[in-house]
């Protein structure tokens, strides 16, 4: 059961934080074996707000509201693409997980395959990229990034000799005409609908706590900030005005509360002598604050709405956690193509024929778009026919 680890606290979104940008992310977990979880769980995140959920038990896509437990069915305008994408993703994740479990002889144990995929809308409503990560039992299998500016698909693979046998749907046309435009359209639509939730700023409540350690005679200091939004925050413990190194502390992950706000805490163990000789301060900067907050041991909570919410797994967190089985820590920092990971790395352009690269004609693009508008599943058949035609012409 090593792979069944709940680590939503280690969640790190692949696009770097930017106050003027917005993201839409889908986090999916396929899990096989004797567990209390659905075979497939999917959550959708709009910036730092969990607003959509699906699992293979209910087989229904829901939008989640701010009120605890509130949900409503997906709108008809979104149903076609979202249903198709979830079903397609379920099948592909199952195929890949089965292949890898057989290869590594994990067939008699619990194994997990995960995907994080999403797009970015930059400042001034300018579309950013589209990125995707696949992982098996916590190890990254593949990273993809679609560069809309140069119309190219960048791919990094962990085990290319295995991946190529089951990762056969790599045509960039699928990203340009299906994934990317639909993701950006959904992001723009729901950003407008949920702007009061997404664009809100909630001030953190901050306190520096002290807990006596009987065994050592020292104390554990906890720098706590809770009830803040958006999720990004700078929380630092100071010793005599100087930052304490992160490697000396524990914690530091942004955890969700049950009310669409977040909390973070950092802990440091000190001896009785250190506590007596030094002055400790908790300092915080956040988008909602005009100035940084400096809180000492003798302060009560700084002013702000809400109460302390300790890391109890509430309903909203349960939904997130189910999708992050086996540690979504694999979604590391950024999957923008700044550097390649070990394994195979390549860039795809359109339909490939030998060493050449061919592009669709306007008529071919029109056919693909027409078929996609009728039913997303039709695009795959049309795309293959067009690619075969282009390759035949090239040869």
Helices and strands as residue ranges (DSSP letters): G 8-10, E 22-32, E 40-46, E 49-55, E 62-64, E 71-73, H 76-103, E 111-121, G 123-125, E 127-136, E 139-147, E 152-157, H 160-166, H 172-174, I 175-179, H 180-193, H 195-198, E 205-212, E 219-228, E 234-239, E 242-243, G 246-248, E 250-251, E 255-256, E 262-270, H 272-277, E 280-285, E 293-296, H 315-323, G 328-330, E 344-348, E 351-353, E 356-358, H 362-374, H 378-394
